[in-house]
Amino acid sequence: MMVCQNCLLCLPCPACARKTGKCMDCGKPILPTSKRCKKCAGKILPRPAQNPKIDWPDMDLLIERVAVGGYCAVARELRCSDNAIRKRIRKAAASIQDPVATTLP
């Protein structure tokens, strides 16, 4: 067992873990500039929420809005990009295999 020369702890402190070249949680070899290995760092970092950020209207209403105002106007209303709207319509059209929906403006 190594003793940290700076703080005299039996376990390496976060500042000294970089010098040992081992993960401070599991002891695997890591780069000298890292504190933890990828596996241990993934356990500590919070995951982003999986909830959609855009409150999407029904597909029929979305297609109707795009036909009237265009992609950019609808994007401003929904606070997203026009490419997000294009992708949403394209994915919905691919899922129902409707050839008419793929020829939208």
N, C-alpha and C positions, 0 to 999 in steps of 0.2 A: 504494500500500500504506500502510495506516494504522500508525502507531507508537503504542503505548499510552503515555500520558503518565505513568502511575503506575509501570509496571514496565519501560518502554523495550524491549518486545519487538516484533518485527515482526508477530507474530500476536497477536490479542487474547487476553488471559488470561480464564479463566472469570468472574472478578469484573468485568472490563471489557467482556465480551461483551454484558452486559445494557445497557450504556450506548450501544453502537453501534447496537442494534436489528437486528442481523443474526445469523443462526445461526453458531455458532462452527465448525461442520463444513463446511457448504456455502455459507454466505454469503447465504441467502435472507432477505428481510425478515421479522422476527418482532416480537412485542410487546416492549416495553422490559423487562418483568418476566421474560421467558423467556431461557433460555440457548441452546436448540436448537429447530428446527422440529419438527413432529410426525413427519415421516419419519425424521429423524436420531435423535430421542428414542426412537422405536420400535425402532431397530436396537440401541440400547444397553441398554434395559430387558430383564431376563430374562423369558421366557414361563413361565407356570405349567405344571406337569406335567399331561398329559392323562389320567393314569391315574385310574380311578374310585376314590373314597375309601371306598366302601361295598362290602364283600364280599357281594354279593347271592346268596341261595340260589336254587335252581331255582324257576321260576314256580309249579309245582304245590305245592311245599312252602311258598312264600310265601303263596299263596292259602289253603292249609290252616291255616297259623298265624294268619292274619287272621280266618278263620272261627271259630277256637277262642278266641283271646285278644283280638282287636280290633286296630285300627290302632295305638293308642298303646302297647300292650304290645309289639308287634313292633318298633315304632320305638325303644323303649328298648333292646331286645335288639341291634338293628343299629346303634344310636347315630346315628340320623338322625331326620328329622321324619316325622310321620304323613302329611303331604302328599306327601313324597317317595315313600312306599309307594303312596299312591293314584295318583300320576302313573305310577309304574312299571307298576302293574297295568293302568291305563287304556291306556298305550301298547302294552303287550303284547296287550291285548284288541283294540285297533284294528288291530294288525298281522296278527292271525289271523282277524279278522272273526267272532269268536265272540259271539253275542248273550247267552249264558248268563253269561260272565265280566263283562259290563258291569253286571249286576244284583247285584253283591256287596254285602254289608253295609257 
